[in-house]
Amino acid sequence: MVEEATECRREPGRHNFYPDPQEALGVDPFVYIQQYPQLYSGNAKSGCPLFISKPGKLSVDGMECITTLDGIYRYHWHVMMHDYANRLVANKKKNPEFTRFQCVCVLDLDGLSAAQVTQRALNIIQKQTEIDSLCFPETMERMIVVNVPRFFALTWRLIKGWIDPRTAGKVELISTRKHWEARLKELVDLDQLPSDYGGKAEDTEATLMKTAPGGMVRQITDLWHVRTHHAHTFEIGPSEEVEVVVYTRGTSGSTFSVMDKDHKGKVFVKGVDVKHTGNPTDENEPPTNVTITSESRIAGPSHIKVKADSKSGRFAGSETYLVVLNYYPKSS
């Protein structure tokens, strides 16, 4: 195992385990986290960091629009070697007696459907599990898997085969909220447990928002499958202005326009081409992104209609786009 772990770490080690998360992913990590919510939130009673991951909200199609498989793996190395390691060091500084360099994990499967457990999703899980099992075998104190659907028993048997028996013995699967909430309260004090998990600390959405890029007040991500046309209306508050960015691997492309839904005939942006010029089948080639509102953000109050018109033939298949709206305070 030592030889395997050394080989696994060799290439990431050459890059200092990717200290820049955006460079590792090829996209702002906040956009990535919207497709796969993951966060640290307080500490367990043991003093170990509490980590919460929400695979039930995982959007594999959204992730394909913004990053690559290699980007996901590089980001995982960053999280383990920089983010997680820094948290352990900070805990040690606060409490010199802290010696359990592990974390308590909550894996929330709320919303997970059998259709989401695709081969691509399993490939991502398998690679991350391989890294953790080989290079970080003792970093997990306990994992509580909550909101477990019935079909997950088969998936768990598959995943269990990828991890060592000692780690597998630390995993608890709990379906009902009554039981998993009670278990979490045994492991985490109420003032450290997020309110959406039965505690009194801030909810996970508020914690995630703190990781947004400077100045951003909120973000909306909307996944589109465009065959011919597609449109959606978004609201901009009176104290907000918005930037619209589109990510894709679609090689036929679409033209995007932004109109004022409240004032007929008023167009903010017209006919911006969004098209991936690379190889759509190469999962490790970075996708394309275009800032639709490149000239200026759109200020509120307003209801804007974002529309896509496909450039592919009428009988061609649909292409996937991730439309991202970044909201900022309105400029004075």
Beta strands, then each sheet from edge to edge (+ up, - down):
strand 1: 38-43
strand 2: 49-53
strand 3: 103-108
strand 4: 140-146
strand 5: 171-174
strand 6: 218-226
strand 7: 229-236
strand 8: 240-248
strand 9: 254-260
strand 10: 267-274
strand 11: 288-291
strand 12: 298-299
strand 13: 302-310
strand 14: 319-329
sheet 1: 1+ 2- 3- 4- 5-
sheet 2: 6+ 14- 8+ 11-
sheet 3: 6+ 14- 8+ 12-
sheet 4: 7+ 13- 9+ 10-
end
